[in-house]
Amino acid sequence: MKSKLIVVSFIWLVILFVFAAAWKLWWVPSQEEAVEQAAQEAHEEAIRQTGSASKYRTQINFAYDSFSGYSIFRSENFKNNLSQKSLKVNLVDDGANYIERLKGLQSGKYQMAAFTIDALIKASDEIGDLPATIVEIIDESRGCDAMTGYKLAIPDLDALNDPEVKFILIENFPAETLSRVVMSHFGLNNVSEKSFIPVANAEEVYRRYRESKPSDKFVFVLWEPYVTKMLENPNVHDLVNSSRFRGYIVDVIVASRDFLVKDEQAVRDFIEAYLSSVYHYRNTMESLVASDAKEAGTPLNDEQIKRLVKGIWWKNTVENYAHMGVESHSLQHIEDMIANITKVLISTGSISSDPANGQPNILYYNKILSDIKNNNFFPGKENLRTESDVLPSLNDEEWSKLTPVGTLKVPKIVFARGTSKVTSQSEITLNELVEKLKTWPQYYLVIKGDASLRGDIEANKALALERAKSVERYLLNHGISSTRVKAVAVEPTGSTDVMFQLGYLPY
């Protein structure tokens, strides 16, 4: 009995200890927490009752980076325009981390953001989702991005077709897309992913240039103001820059699809505020960029500012209407831009597949611009600036003096045996060439007909010329200007191919 009494007493002691511990460790803290929470709620309610309603009806977290083309977002005029529309926008500089930027839109961390079209496509492929859609075009690179190299080592784009050539660049930046456009459009079979040497930032690319020699087969892929700095060296030249083609390096505003569905009016107000600022700074962009660079701690000299501003085509309201297809015009449609960029990224191995599954239209939303156009939104009198592919006519001497740029990569053109008649299969190839030429509007095209070494050489040369002229007629009949195309026959090499070489008049 004594031992049982001891056991029972011990059990009750344990029970009492447990209850005491529970009371001290759980009940008392929970009561104190409840009291504190009630006090906090009462305090917050007092704050609400003694405060005022916010002047901002909506808050937008906008992800972007320090690119000079985004200087309008950092401007006082844009802030004022947003304030008038009761919008509060928090600008978040993520250092151009496009993958995280898109994930932020996917998670709701950001509601809107700036992207280049190529970066949006690559990031969408990376995360396997399309959480954002394009709602407006910011600008297009018109020379701001370039590929430079030493004249001695790399005289033209054809010289890039060498496994020893290395591209010094920053991965997933728009300038990389410039390299991929060249890879896709020119016959650079020896260029591969191994040819790319990725570095951390623009300063590192420039450092590699400063440490290089004129005999080095390096291509430095950069943007302004670094391009101007490199071209001050007479041994360095501009192999190609973004002023020579169109529709590949394009900055856009995107909106989270979730946010767009919930608050389309806020996205519309944001776009109107931005387009009003584009109009406001239309004649003072150099001053804005200069002050923006100075405030960022990276001041630019006058020449660098001029080249930078010249190299960016900020799109105004009417140009956005045209690009987004809400107004009929000859400016390149955004759907074609998306399709062309996707094709380049796939053909060069930058992405494994098309994230839009062949439907580029699902990557943009033009309803907002359509609505504001129908409501006659025009911040002022704006001109719709166009680019013509009608280059000045050249005489024979000028044609002979063209500086060669490179040979376009075009599948073999097939003719009916012994004739200059293009086969139906090759007509498909030439149709693709027409579209390709439209993206390179600043270059002349020399169509070179080659000939067999067998049989009558003179007859072969005559057939080669006629075949080149047949191709020329096809291009002219499909919208290519007669001033930029010339058919010639080259000295026979034994091939019966027709080649397509781009060139420009030397300055």
PEPE-V419446 format. One record per residue. N is the residue number from 1. SS is DSSP state (2 for helix, 1 for strand, 0 for the rest). PHI is phi in degrees with one decimal (NA if undefined). D_FIRST is the distance of its C-alpha to the first C-alpha in Angstrom with 2 decimals. Layout:
<<N,SS,PHI,D_FIRST> <N,SS,PHI,D_FIRST>>
This chain:
<<1,0,NA,0.00> <2,2,-63.0,3.77> <3,2,-67.5,5.46> <4,2,-63.3,5.07> <5,2,-62.0,6.11> <6,2,-65.6,8.63> <7,2,-64.0,9.87> <8,2,-62.3,10.46> <9,2,-62.0,12.09> <10,2,-63.1,14.12> <11,2,-61.5,15.28> <12,2,-65.9,16.41> <13,2,-63.2,18.12> <14,2,-62.2,19.87> <15,2,-60.6,20.96> <16,2,-62.6,22.25> <17,2,-64.3,24.01> <18,2,-62.2,25.63> <19,2,-62.5,26.82> <20,2,-64.6,28.12> <21,2,-65.1,29.89> <22,2,-62.6,31.35> <23,2,-62.3,32.54> <24,2,-76.3,34.15> <25,2,-90.2,35.52> <26,2,-121.0,36.56> <27,2,-66.1,36.65> <28,2,-62.0,38.38> <29,2,-61.3,40.92> <30,2,-66.3,41.67> <31,2,-68.0,42.38> <32,2,-64.0,44.50> <33,2,-64.4,46.29> <34,2,-63.6,46.97> <35,2,-64.5,48.40> <36,2,-64.2,50.50> <37,2,-65.7,51.72> <38,2,-62.6,52.71> <39,2,-67.0,54.54> <40,2,-65.4,56.27> <41,2,-62.5,57.34> <42,2,-64.6,58.66> <43,2,-65.6,60.56> <44,2,-65.1,62.02> <45,2,-64.6,63.06> <46,2,-64.6,64.76> <47,2,-62.9,66.60> <48,2,-63.1,67.75> <49,2,-71.1,68.93> <50,0,-105.4,70.83> <51,0,-104.2,72.31> <52,0,-129.7,75.08> <53,0,-67.5,75.46> <54,0,-65.8,76.27> <55,0,-72.5,79.90> <56,0,-99.2,78.74> <57,0,-86.3,77.83> <58,1,-143.2,76.85> <59,1,-117.2,75.61> <60,1,-122.5,76.63> <61,1,-92.0,75.33> <62,1,-113.4,78.34> <63,1,-93.4,77.99> <64,1,-160.1,81.06> <65,0,-148.1,82.32> <66,0,-86.1,84.96> <67,0,-50.2,87.90> <68,2,-61.4,91.06> <69,2,-64.9,91.73> <70,2,-97.1,88.71> <71,2,-61.0,90.15> <72,2,-62.6,90.80> <73,2,-62.4,87.06> <74,2,-93.4,86.78> <75,0,-83.1,89.82> <76,2,-66.9,90.01> <77,2,-61.9,92.02> <78,2,-64.1,89.33> <79,2,-60.1,86.67> <80,2,-65.1,88.92> <81,2,-63.1,89.58> <82,2,-64.6,85.86> <83,2,-60.8,85.23> <84,2,-64.4,87.92> <85,0,-99.6,86.09> <86,0,60.0,82.74> <87,1,-109.6,81.32> <88,1,-109.9,79.16> <89,1,-115.5,79.34> <90,1,-98.2,77.18> <91,1,-83.0,79.04> <92,1,-118.8,76.76> <93,1,-87.2,78.44> <94,0,-99.7,76.46> <95,0,68.3,78.91> <96,0,63.7,80.28> <97,0,-89.4,77.09> <98,2,-67.5,78.16> <99,2,-64.2,75.15> <100,2,-65.6,72.72> <101,2,-62.8,75.18> <102,2,-70.2,75.11> <103,2,-63.3,71.33> <104,2,-64.3,71.23> <105,2,-68.3,73.37> <106,2,-66.1,71.14> <107,2,-85.1,67.93> <108,0,96.9,69.47> <109,0,-64.3,69.52> <110,0,-117.5,73.30> <111,0,-101.9,75.37> <112,1,-142.5,78.76> <113,1,-163.8,80.18> <114,1,-102.6,83.33> <115,1,-143.5,83.91> <116,1,-89.2,86.78> <117,2,-59.5,87.22> <118,2,-63.6,86.69> <119,2,-66.3,83.46> <120,2,-64.3,82.16> <121,2,-65.1,82.96> <122,2,-65.3,81.40> <123,2,-66.5,78.22> <124,2,-64.1,77.90> <125,2,-65.1,78.24> <126,2,-64.2,75.63> <127,2,-92.0,72.91> <128,0,68.8,73.97> <129,0,-154.6,74.35> <130,0,-122.8,77.05> <131,0,-77.8,75.23> <132,1,-133.3,78.39> <133,1,-134.9,81.97> <134,1,-76.3,85.23> <135,1,-118.2,86.59> <136,1,-165.5,89.40> <137,1,-98.8,91.42> <138,1,-85.3,91.40> <139,1,-161.3,93.99> <140,1,-133.7,95.52> <141,1,-71.7,96.22> <142,0,-123.7,99.99> <143,0,122.4,100.28> <144,0,-69.1,97.21> <145,1,-107.5,95.68> <146,1,-153.7,97.66> <147,1,-110.7,97.76> <148,1,-120.2,99.76> <149,1,-166.1,100.85> <150,1,-75.7,103.54> <151,0,-60.2,106.96> <152,0,-66.1,107.61> <153,0,-82.7,104.46> <154,0,-134.9,104.02> <155,0,-71.6,107.35> <156,0,-155.4,106.22> <157,2,-68.3,103.44> <158,2,-61.9,104.70> <159,2,-69.8,104.00> <160,2,-72.7,100.30> <161,0,-77.6,100.34> <162,0,-144.5,99.47> <163,0,-61.4,96.12> <164,0,-82.3,96.62> <165,0,-71.9,96.63> <166,1,-123.2,93.40> <167,1,-99.3,92.38> <168,1,-92.7,90.60> <169,1,-155.5,88.69> <170,0,-107.8,85.49> <171,0,-63.8,83.53> <172,0,66.2,83.06> <173,0,-98.1,85.57> <174,2,-53.8,88.68> <175,2,-62.5,90.98> <176,2,-63.4,89.28> <177,2,-62.8,90.39> <178,2,-55.7,93.94> <179,2,-62.0,93.65> <180,2,-72.3,92.31> <181,2,-62.0,95.16> <182,2,-63.2,97.62> <183,2,-58.3,95.76> <184,2,-72.8,95.87> <185,2,-95.0,99.51> <186,1,-116.1,101.22> <187,0,-77.3,101.51> <188,0,-106.0,98.89> <189,0,-67.3,97.53> <190,0,-90.8,96.58> <191,0,-91.0,94.33> <192,0,-138.9,90.65> <193,2,-60.8,87.25> <194,2,-68.3,87.70> <195,2,-77.0,90.69> <196,1,-91.7,88.48> <197,1,-114.4,87.10> <198,1,-75.3,84.59> <199,0,-127.5,84.07> <200,0,-75.6,81.87> <201,0,-157.5,84.40> <202,2,-63.8,88.09> <203,2,-61.7,88.36> <204,2,-70.9,87.36> <205,2,-60.9,90.05> <206,2,-65.5,92.60> <207,2,-64.0,91.51> <208,2,-61.2,92.04> <209,2,-62.7,95.53> <210,2,-63.0,96.38> <211,0,-92.4,95.38> <212,0,-86.9,97.33> <213,0,-117.4,100.87> <214,0,-58.8,103.75> <215,0,-89.5,103.43> <216,0,-73.8,99.74> <217,0,-89.0,99.15> <218,1,-111.3,96.64> <219,1,-113.0,96.47> <220,1,-101.3,94.90> <221,1,-101.2,93.45> <222,1,-146.3,93.14> <223,1,-137.1,94.08> <224,0,-70.0,95.88> <225,0,-89.3,96.41> <226,2,-64.2,95.72> <227,2,-60.9,98.39> <228,2,-59.4,101.07> <229,2,-61.6,100.02> <230,2,-70.9,100.38> <231,2,-73.2,103.68> <232,0,-68.5,105.17> <233,0,-83.7,105.42> <234,0,-64.4,108.72> <235,0,-83.7,107.30> <236,1,-105.6,104.60> <237,1,-135.5,105.26> <238,1,-88.7,103.55> <239,1,-68.1,103.09> <240,1,-164.3,101.98> <241,1,-132.2,100.44> <242,0,-71.3,99.04> <243,0,-77.4,102.36> <244,0,-85.9,103.78> <245,0,-135.8,101.53> <246,0,-137.5,99.81> <247,0,79.9,96.60> <248,0,-115.1,94.23> <249,0,-114.7,92.81> <250,1,-129.2,92.01> <251,1,-91.5,89.46> <252,1,-137.2,87.87> <253,1,-97.6,85.44> <254,1,-117.4,82.54> <255,1,-124.8,80.02> <256,1,-58.9,76.55> <257,2,-62.3,76.95> <258,2,-62.7,73.84> <259,2,-67.3,75.27> <260,2,-62.3,78.72> <261,2,-67.2,77.42> <262,2,-79.2,75.48> <263,0,-147.4,78.12> <264,2,-62.2,81.53> <265,2,-62.5,83.21> <266,2,-65.5,81.59> <267,2,-64.2,82.89> <268,2,-62.5,86.29> <269,2,-62.0,86.35> <270,2,-60.6,85.42> <271,2,-63.4,88.29> <272,2,-63.4,90.80> <273,2,-63.2,89.80> <274,2,-66.7,90.23> <275,2,-63.7,93.58> <276,2,-65.5,94.87> <277,2,-71.4,94.07> <278,2,-58.1,95.85> <279,2,-66.1,98.90> <280,2,-59.9,98.51> <281,0,-96.7,98.54> <282,0,-57.2,101.12> <283,0,-108.2,103.76> <284,0,-129.3,101.57> <285,2,-64.3,99.19> <286,2,-62.2,100.32> <287,2,-64.7,99.41> <288,2,-63.1,96.01> <289,2,-63.9,95.21> <290,2,-63.3,96.48> <291,2,-68.5,94.34> <292,2,-64.5,91.31> <293,2,-65.8,91.69> <294,2,-64.4,92.19> <295,2,-66.0,89.09> <296,0,-79.9,87.10> <297,0,83.7,88.33> <298,0,-129.5,90.62> <299,0,-59.9,94.11> <300,0,-118.4,96.94> <301,0,-83.0,100.66> <302,2,-60.2,103.26> <303,2,-65.7,104.14> <304,2,-65.2,100.53> <305,2,-65.7,99.96> <306,2,-62.3,103.09> <307,2,-66.0,102.20> <308,2,-64.6,98.62> <309,2,-65.3,99.68> <310,2,-63.6,102.45> <311,0,-84.6,99.92> <312,1,-124.1,97.70> <313,1,-102.4,98.87> <314,1,-70.6,96.80> <315,0,-86.2,97.00> <316,0,-86.0,98.15> <317,2,-63.3,97.57> <318,2,-67.6,100.45> <319,2,-70.0,99.67> <320,2,-65.9,96.10> <321,2,-57.1,97.49> <322,2,-70.0,99.66> <323,2,-62.5,97.05> <324,0,-87.1,94.45> <325,0,78.4,96.97> <326,0,-91.9,97.21> <327,0,-143.8,100.84> <328,0,-72.8,103.21> <329,0,-164.3,104.57> <330,0,-79.3,105.27> <331,0,-60.3,102.34> <332,0,-60.1,99.87> <333,0,-74.1,97.22> <334,2,-61.0,93.61> <335,2,-63.7,92.80> <336,2,-69.3,95.35> <337,2,-57.7,93.94> <338,2,-61.2,90.44> <339,2,-64.4,91.82> <340,2,-65.0,93.97> <341,2,-64.9,91.21> <342,2,-60.0,88.77> <343,2,-61.5,91.38> <344,2,-64.1,91.88> <345,2,-64.1,88.16> <346,2,-72.1,87.65> <347,2,-66.9,90.80> <348,0,-100.7,89.88> <349,0,78.6,86.24> <350,0,-73.2,84.79> <351,0,-130.2,82.77> <352,0,-83.9,81.79> <353,0,-158.1,82.63> <354,0,-78.7,83.83> <355,0,-64.8,80.87> <356,0,-94.2,82.98> <357,0,51.6,83.74> <358,0,76.4,87.47> <359,0,-121.3,87.20> <360,2,-60.2,88.11> <361,2,-65.5,88.45> <362,2,-81.0,84.67> <363,2,-95.7,84.54> <364,1,-139.6,86.56> <365,0,-132.6,86.59> <366,0,-98.7,90.01> <367,2,-63.4,89.35> <368,2,-64.0,88.86> <369,2,-65.1,92.17> <370,2,-63.7,93.82> <371,2,-65.7,92.59> <372,2,-71.0,93.66> <373,2,-68.3,97.05> <374,2,-63.6,97.50> <375,0,-92.2,96.75> <376,0,59.3,99.51> <377,0,-81.0,97.34> <378,0,-142.5,99.69> <379,0,-66.6,98.98> <380,0,172.9,102.70> <381,0,-78.5,105.69> <382,0,-119.9,104.49> <383,0,-96.6,106.39> <384,0,-90.9,105.10> <385,0,-82.4,105.76> <386,0,-120.5,106.49> <387,0,-117.3,107.00> <388,0,-102.5,109.98> <389,0,-94.4,110.37> <390,0,-88.3,114.14> <391,0,-84.1,115.02> <392,0,-59.9,118.54> <393,0,-67.6,121.12> <394,0,-118.7,122.01> <395,0,-86.7,125.31> <396,2,-60.0,125.56> <397,2,-66.0,125.50> <398,2,-67.0,122.34> <399,2,-60.6,120.64> <400,2,-70.7,121.49> <401,0,-97.9,119.95> <402,0,-57.4,116.55> <403,1,-82.6,113.67> <404,1,-68.4,111.54> <405,1,-101.7,107.89> <406,1,174.3,106.56> <407,1,-98.8,106.93> <408,1,-65.9,104.91> <409,0,-84.6,102.74> <410,0,-132.2,104.31> <411,0,-56.4,104.06> <412,0,-54.8,107.33> <413,0,-83.9,109.93> <414,0,-105.1,111.44> <415,1,-115.9,115.02> <416,0,-60.3,116.94> <417,0,-52.0,118.56> <418,0,72.8,121.67> <419,0,-129.0,121.48> <420,0,-104.4,120.02> <421,0,-78.8,118.26> <422,1,-74.9,114.55> <423,0,-72.6,112.36> <424,2,-62.8,110.00> <425,2,-64.9,106.99> <426,2,-73.1,108.34> <427,2,-63.2,108.93> <428,2,-62.8,105.14> <429,2,-62.4,104.97> <430,2,-69.6,107.67> <431,2,-63.5,105.91> <432,2,-66.6,102.87> <433,2,-64.4,105.23> <434,2,-57.3,106.63> <435,2,-64.6,103.17> <436,2,-65.1,102.52> <437,2,-64.5,105.81> <438,2,-66.2,104.93> <439,0,-88.2,101.97> <440,0,-123.0,104.34> <441,0,-71.5,107.08> <442,0,-95.0,108.40> <443,0,-116.5,109.68> <444,1,-82.0,112.86> <445,1,-126.4,112.66> <446,1,-104.9,114.99> <447,1,-95.5,114.98> <448,1,-107.6,116.09> <449,1,-93.5,117.50> <450,0,-100.6,117.53> <451,0,-141.4,119.74> <452,0,-74.2,119.99> <453,0,-92.4,122.11> <454,0,-93.1,123.39> <455,0,82.1,126.69> <456,0,-74.7,128.85> <457,2,-61.9,127.15> <458,2,-64.1,129.10> <459,2,-65.9,128.25> <460,2,-64.0,124.61> <461,2,-65.0,124.67> <462,2,-63.4,126.31> <463,2,-66.1,123.59> <464,2,-61.1,120.89> <465,2,-65.7,122.40> <466,2,-64.9,122.72> <467,2,-67.2,119.09> <468,2,-63.2,118.04> <469,2,-68.9,120.23> <470,2,-63.0,118.76> <471,2,-65.0,115.28> <472,2,-58.3,116.68> <473,2,-60.8,118.13> <474,2,-62.8,114.80> <475,2,-63.6,112.98> <476,2,-64.9,115.67> <477,2,-70.5,115.51> <478,0,-115.4,111.79> <479,0,100.5,111.89> <480,0,-84.2,112.27> <481,0,-64.0,115.02> <482,2,-66.6,118.22> <483,2,-74.8,118.43> <484,2,-108.7,115.38> <485,1,-128.4,116.14> <486,1,-143.6,118.78> <487,1,-98.1,119.33> <488,1,-139.9,120.81> <489,1,-111.6,121.35> <490,0,-95.4,120.29> <491,0,-60.4,121.88> <492,0,-55.3,120.70> <493,0,-115.2,117.80> <494,0,106.0,117.52> <495,0,-88.7,114.80> <496,0,-115.0,115.54> <497,0,-76.5,112.74> <498,1,-112.1,113.13> <499,1,-110.8,111.26> <500,1,-128.8,110.32> <501,1,-110.8,110.54> <502,1,-87.9,109.64> <503,1,-158.5,111.57> <504,1,-144.0,112.59> <505,0,-72.4,115.62> <506,0,-64.6,115.27> <507,0,-69.8,115.21>>
